[in-house]
Structures are given as C-alpha cells and as structure tokens.
Amino acid sequence: MSSVKLAKRFPAVLDKAKFLTKDQIVSIQNVQAGQHIILGRSIKNDDYSNLIYLGKVIEQAQGKSYFANNLWMDVSFPHVAYITGTRGSGKSFDLGVILEGLSELSNDSNVKNSVTPITSILIDTQSQFWTLKYKPNKNIPENLDQINDLKSWGMEPSSIENCSIFIPKGTESITGDEIEFTIKASQITHEEWCGLLGQEVYSPQGHIIGRTLEHFAESEFSIEQMVGYIEDPENWEHVAEQSRNALLYKLDDYRRSNLFSNDGLNIRDILIEGHCNVFMLRDLRNEDKSLITSIISRQLFSIMGEYHRKKKVNTFFEREEDLGNLPSKVWLVIDEAHVVAPKDSYSPARSALVEYVKRGRDAGLSLVLATQQPSAVDDKILSQVDFTINHRLTFQSDVEAAMGRTPTKIIQNLKIGGTEISDFRDMIRLLDSGECFIGDHNTSRVILSKIRPRLSSHGGYSPK
C-alpha cells in the first residue's frame, strides 16, 4: 500500500497557551511535518489514511510540548468513544464534528484525510441534528459567528451530502423531506417488551408477554394480534384476569399510538455505503427512544455480524458469493446516552448495547456515546471504551464516572492564569465551551484540546 501523507498545514489559530502543565507526554503518535497528532491507532508505514480532524492542542507542557498541534482521530477500525460534558459544554457539537468527518460533504474539505465515506446512524434524542444537511445561515447571528470561526481555522462551510432524516409517524415535520417510520411488534424481544411496559421478566405480566410471544414465534404479528390473544380467556387458564387486564391497558395505549405498524423499520434498507441517517426522537417518551435504539442496535449487530462472518469464510475458501450491497463499517452515534441506557433502571436498549460493544468490533461496528450525566450511564456498556472526550463537568459523581472511563492517565498538575491545580476534578470543572480532555490507549496521558468549528449549521445553540 502506498503511504498517505498529512500534507495540509492549518492556520495557527492559537497564539498563546491558556493551560500550562508539568506533566510530560511520554508516548504519542506525532507527525512533525505539519504538526499533527494521531489519536486512536498506531501509525505504520507512514500511512495516514482514514483520519478525521478534531481540533488543536491548547496546553503547553514541560519537555516536548505539542501546543497548537492538529488532532486527528482514526476511523480505520471500530472504536467505542465516550463524550461527556454539561449542557452547553460542546458534547453534542462533537457528534456533529465526528459525523462530518465520516460522511461525504457537499464540497471537499481539509477535515478528513483519505476517508471513504462511512455509513452512520444517529440517535438524536433532542431532534437538533437535522442541520447537518445545511450550511450555516449567515442571517442567524450564531451561524455567522460559526462562519467567522471557520475562516480563522482555514475551513469552508459545508454540509453532509447524503443525509436522511427519520421521524416517528405523526411527528411534526421540520425540513419537509423527512422519512416517517414505525416499528413492528414482532421486532421486539421478550425482555424489551417487559422493559417497555415496566415489568420484570419473571413477573406475572412478564409471563403473559412471554407466552404471547411464544404463541406467535417466527411470524410477523401485530400489536392488535397480541391484544386479541391476551384478551381471550381460553388461552389463560390459571392466570389472574387482573394481571391480563393491567397488561392490556398498557398494550392498548401503544396500539392507539403511531409507533407501531405492520410495515415497520428495516435497518437493512438504510445501510447504504457512506450514508448518514438521523433519527429525531425528541417527541417520544424515554422508554420509546430506548426501544428504537435497541431495535436498531440489535439489527445492526445481526446484519453486519452475518455479513462479515460470510465474507471471512468466502475469503478463506476463495469463494465468489454475492453477499448483498452492504457497507463494511457502520458507526452508531447516540446523543444523551443516559436517556436510552440508564444505569439505575431497566431500559429496552441496555442488553442490546452491551452485546453491541462487546462483540461489535468483528462486525465492523463502532459506537459513540454522548452524555451530560456520565454517572447515569450503564457501566457494562462503557466497559469497552477506548476513546474519550471529556468537557466541563460539575457534579462530583459525574466527574468521578468520567475519570473512571478515561483509557489513559489524567493530568496531575495544571496552571491556569497563574493558579496551580493538582486535582483533576477541579481542572475539568474549569473548562470553557469547546475545551476538553481527549484520551486514547495510544497516548500516555490525556491532552487538553479545543474542538474545531462545525462545517454544517449547528442546531444546538441556546435561544435568546
């Protein structure tokens, strides 16, 4: 393979380090020509392909300093990335930066280095990422500031070229070209139904759900058919009518909603090479957001796992077999992860995401989680994190949780405006919007960084 260089030199942008530290960086992937740092993988044979631009180093360190170096994130193989920060600190902004790097843009940009567009699916719990399809609007003050920032960073406004916006059926349209979707009752597992309806798997109502699903096993059934089966007393000898009625009330609520239909979402249909798919779910209840996340992650794991298994077998035996037109890699991106996978209460998505992070690498699956409450996200899902971006946090439990998932050493000493700080908990509380600590397995400690401006319009600014 011929080497791919990082030839682009970005403007200086920063003229003075805001942060000074005595902590030396012992190990780092540094490219002196052009002042670049590679995060997420070890570089071999001078191959700098499959990198997306994140921002710049904003710290001055003793010994070898990398102040104002450019930061690049590897996208050549699967990652589990974890982004934390209080509201307004920049975590959702980061998701847009990553998706811009993964996707095909409306015009060429220096924010990616030899990246073939990668398929992505975004769980947008606040319905703010529809702006990925549009360039910043200069008539909006916040967007005008963004355009000016881009100019100072040597970048041009852009937008994601191939981006589809999905909304639950009946949700009010924003862009006018959204795709309405529903889900099938038959796509939901026993455990997911119990989580959705607030029941334990081995409770009386959990037993009724299990028996009902067993009756319809291996068939495409509707929620109306489930209701009809549970309503029939002949099917429930020795089962209390009270348990059945309580369950029927809850199922009937869903039957009357727009969430279910016989023509529900099929993830295979949206797995198009390089396509960005945004699911805007703000108008749904949290348990419904979790359910949709579960269905998407389970289908991704099943479809992509089977695809790569067959691909490896065919390669080994030198067979030529048409496996269908599927992408080789998919990134699942979840905003406000504590909403769909809470730590202290059962959610439909929890077990699906645990399997996804533990076994998804062989299926070409990456996961990016963003949350303002890191202490509230299920620990099993975070067990495989290899890349972290930590913005400002305030609550002690959240700071501790973020520190506990950082895959490298934290900074021990930091000087800000003449004041020395020796507690990382205090350091993370003093970060301004867009400033963060980035950590990965290949760098000996976290790096104080500034995330680059968004190319596409940012929909997450605060109203005035």
Residue pairs with C-beta under 8 A, 6 or more apart in sequence:
1 45
1 47
3 45
3 46
3 47
3 48
4 46
4 47
4 48
4 49
4 113
4 114
5 46
5 48
6 31
6 33
6 34
6 36
6 48
6 51
6 72
6 113
7 34
8 34
8 110
8 113
9 34
9 35
10 56
10 70
10 110
10 153
10 154
11 152
11 153
11 154
12 68
13 56
13 68
13 152
13 153
14 56
14 58
14 67
14 68
14 450
17 58
17 59
17 60
17 67
18 58
18 59
18 416
19 58
19 59
19 60
19 414
19 415
19 416
19 448
20 59
20 60
20 61
20 414
20 415
20 416
21 59
21 60
21 61
21 62
21 411
21 413
21 414
21 415
21 448
22 61
22 62
22 412
22 413
23 61
23 62
23 411
23 412
23 413
23 445
24 61
24 62
24 63
24 64
25 61
25 63
25 64
25 66
25 443
25 444
25 445
25 447
26 444
26 445
27 442
27 443
27 444
28 37
28 66
28 442
28 443
28 444
29 37
29 38
29 39
29 41
29 42
29 43
29 442
29 443
30 36
30 37
30 38
30 66
30 69
31 37
31 38
31 43
31 48
34 70
35 66
35 68
35 69
35 70
36 48
36 69
36 70
36 72
37 57
37 66
37 69
37 70
37 71
37 72
37 443
37 447
38 48
38 51
38 72
38 74
38 442
39 54
39 71
39 72
39 73
39 74
39 387
39 438
39 440
39 442
39 443
40 73
40 74
40 75
40 79
40 386
40 387
40 440
40 442
41 74
41 76
41 77
41 442
42 442
48 72
48 113
48 114
49 76
49 113
49 114
49 115
50 74
50 75
50 76
50 113
50 114
50 115
50 116
51 72
51 73
51 74
51 75
51 112
51 113
51 114
51 115
52 72
52 73
52 75
52 98
52 100
52 101
52 102
52 111
52 112
52 113
52 115
53 70
53 71
53 72
53 73
53 101
53 110
53 111
53 112
53 113
53 452
54 71
54 72
54 73
54 97
54 438
54 449
54 451
54 452
55 70
55 71
55 97
55 449
55 450
55 451
55 452
56 68
56 69
56 70
56 71
56 449
56 450
56 452
57 66
57 67
57 68
57 69
57 71
57 447
57 448
57 449
58 67
58 68
58 435
58 448
58 449
58 450
59 65
59 66
59 67
59 447
59 448
60 67
61 67
66 447
71 438
71 447
71 449
72 113
73 98
73 101
73 387
75 101
75 102
75 115
75 118
75 331
75 366
77 361
78 329
78 360
78 361
78 364
78 365
78 366
79 366
79 367
79 368
79 386
79 387
80 357
80 366
80 367
80 369
80 384
80 385
80 386
80 387
81 98
81 366
81 367
81 368
81 369
81 385
81 386
81 387
81 388
81 389
82 368
82 369
82 374
82 382
82 385
82 387
82 388
82 389
82 405
83 91
83 94
83 95
83 368
83 369
83 370
83 371
83 388
83 389
83 390
83 391
84 91
84 370
84 371
84 372
84 374
84 388
84 389
84 390
84 391
84 393
84 398
84 401
84 402
85 91
85 370
85 372
85 390
85 391
85 392
85 393
85 436
86 372
86 391
86 392
86 393
86 394
87 372
88 433
88 462
89 372
89 391
89 392
89 393
89 431
89 433
89 434
90 391
90 433
90 434
90 435
90 436
90 451
91 370
91 371
91 372
91 389
91 391
92 126
92 128
92 129
92 335
92 370
92 460
93 434
93 451
93 454
93 458
93 460
94 370
94 389
94 391
94 436
94 451
95 122
95 129
95 333
95 335
95 368
95 370
96 129
96 132
96 454
96 456
96 458
97 111
97 451
97 452
97 454
98 331
98 333
98 368
99 120
99 122
99 129
99 132
99 160
99 276
99 333
100 109
100 111
100 132
100 158
100 160
100 454
100 455
100 456
101 111
101 112
101 115
102 115
102 117
102 118
102 120
102 276
102 331
103 117
103 118
103 120
103 132
103 160
103 161
103 162
103 163
103 274
103 276
104 117
104 160
104 161
104 162
104 274
105 158
105 159
105 160
105 161
105 455
106 135
106 158
106 159
106 160
106 161
107 156
107 158
109 155
109 156
109 158
109 455
110 154
110 155
111 155
111 452
111 455
116 274
117 162
117 273
117 274
117 275
118 274
118 327
118 329
118 330
118 331
119 271
119 272
119 273
119 274
119 275
119 276
119 277
119 327
119 329
119 330
119 331
120 275
120 276
120 277
120 330
120 331
120 332
120 333
121 270
121 277
121 279
121 296
121 300
121 330
121 331
121 332
121 333
122 129
122 276
122 277
122 278
122 279
122 333
122 334
122 335
123 279
123 281
123 289
123 292
123 293
123 296
123 332
123 333
123 334
123 335
123 340
124 278
124 279
124 280
124 281
124 282
124 335
125 281
125 282
125 289
125 334
125 335
125 336
125 339
125 340
126 282
126 335
126 336
126 460
127 167
127 174
127 280
127 281
127 282
127 283
128 459
128 460
129 278
129 280
129 335
129 459
130 165
130 174
130 175
130 178
130 278
130 280
130 459
131 456
131 457
131 458
131 459
132 159
132 160
132 163
132 276
132 278
132 456
132 457
133 159
133 160
133 163
133 165
133 175
133 456
134 159
134 456
134 457
135 157
135 158
135 159
135 455
135 456
135 457
136 143
136 144
136 146
136 147
136 150
136 157
136 454
136 456
136 457
136 458
137 143
137 457
138 144
138 147
140 457
142 458
142 461
143 457
143 458
146 157
146 453
146 454
146 457
146 458
147 157
149 453
150 156
150 157
150 453
150 455
153 452
153 453
155 452
155 453
155 455
156 455
157 455
157 456
158 455
158 456
159 455
159 456
159 457
160 276
160 456
162 272
162 274
162 275
162 276
163 275
163 276
163 277
163 278
164 179
164 270
164 275
164 276
164 277
164 278
165 174
165 175
165 177
165 178
165 179
165 278
165 280
166 178
166 179
166 180
166 181
166 277
166 278
166 279
166 280
167 173
167 178
167 179
167 180
167 181
167 279
167 280
168 180
168 181
168 182
168 258
168 259
168 281
168 283
168 284
169 180
169 181
169 182
169 258
169 259
169 261
170 180
170 258
171 178
171 180
171 280
171 283
172 283
174 280
178 280
181 264
181 265
181 279
182 258
182 259
182 260
182 261
182 263
182 264
182 265
183 259
183 260
183 261
183 264
183 265
183 291
183 292
183 295
184 220
184 222
184 260
184 261
184 262
184 263
184 264
184 265
185 221
185 222
185 223
185 225
185 226
185 260
186 216
186 219
186 220
186 221
187 264
187 265
187 295
187 299
188 196
188 291
188 295
188 348
189 213
189 298
190 201
190 206
190 209
190 210
190 213
191 201
191 348
191 351
192 291
192 294
192 295
192 348
192 352
193 209
193 213
194 200
194 201
194 203
194 205
194 206
194 209
194 346
195 287
195 290
195 291
195 346
195 347
195 348
195 350
196 287
196 288
196 291
196 348
197 205
197 209
197 247
197 250
197 251
198 250
198 287
199 205
199 206
199 209
199 247
200 206
201 210
204 239
204 240
204 243
205 243
205 246
205 247
207 239
208 230
208 236
208 239
208 243
208 244
208 247
209 247
211 235
212 226
212 229
212 230
215 229
215 235
216 225
216 226
216 229
220 262
222 260
222 262
223 251
223 254
223 255
223 260
224 255
226 251
227 248
227 251
227 252
227 255
229 235
230 236
230 244
230 247
230 248
230 251
231 244
231 248
233 241
236 244
254 260
259 284
259 288
265 295
265 296
266 299
267 295
267 296
267 299
267 300
267 303
268 299
268 303
268 326
270 277
271 303
271 304
271 326
271 327
271 330
272 327
273 325
273 327
274 327
279 292
279 296
281 288
281 289
281 292
284 292
286 339
286 340
286 347
287 347
287 348
289 339
289 340
290 339
290 340
290 341
290 347
290 348
290 349
290 350
291 348
291 349
293 334
293 340
293 341
293 348
293 349
293 352
293 353
294 347
294 348
294 349
294 351
294 352
294 353
296 332
297 332
297 349
297 352
297 353
297 356
298 352
298 355
300 330
300 332
300 356
300 360
300 363
300 365
301 352
301 355
301 356
301 359
301 360
301 363
301 365
303 326
304 326
304 330
304 360
304 363
304 364
304 365
305 359
305 362
305 363
307 323
307 324
307 326
307 363
308 328
308 362
308 363
308 364
310 321
310 323
311 323
313 319
314 320
314 321
314 323
327 364
328 364
329 364
329 365
329 366
330 364
330 365
330 366
331 365
331 366
331 367
331 368
332 356
332 365
332 366
332 367
332 368
333 367
333 368
333 370
334 340
334 341
334 367
334 368
334 369
334 370
335 370
336 370
336 371
336 372
337 369
337 370
337 371
337 377
337 381
338 371
338 372
338 373
338 374
338 376
338 377
340 347
340 349
340 353
341 347
341 349
341 350
341 353
341 377
341 378
341 381
342 350
342 376
342 377
342 378
343 375
343 376
343 377
343 378
343 379
344 376
350 378
350 380
350 381
353 367
353 378
353 381
354 378
354 380
354 381
356 365
356 367
357 367
357 381
357 383
357 384
358 383
358 384
360 366
360 367
369 377
369 381
369 382
371 377
372 398
373 398
374 393
374 398
374 401
374 402
374 405
375 395
375 397
375 398
375 400
375 401
377 401
382 405
385 405
385 407
386 407
386 440
386 441
387 407
387 438
387 439
387 440
388 402
388 405
388 406
388 407
388 437
388 438
388 439
388 440
388 446
389 436
389 437
389 438
389 449
389 451
390 402
390 406
390 428
390 436
390 437
390 438
390 439
390 446
391 431
391 433
391 434
391 435
391 436
392 428
392 429
392 430
392 431
392 432
392 433
392 435
393 399
393 402
393 428
393 429
394 429
396 425
399 425
399 428
399 429
400 425
402 428
403 410
403 424
403 425
406 437
406 439
406 446
407 439
407 440
407 441
408 439
408 440
408 441
408 443
408 444
408 445
408 446
409 444
409 445
409 446
410 424
410 437
410 445
410 446
411 424
411 427
411 437
411 445
411 446
411 448
412 422
412 424
413 420
413 421
413 422
414 420
414 421
414 422
414 427
414 448
415 421
416 430
421 427
421 430
427 437
428 437
431 437
434 450
434 451
435 448
435 449
435 450
436 448
436 449
436 450
436 451
437 446
437 447
437 448
437 449
438 446
438 447
438 449
439 445
439 446
439 447
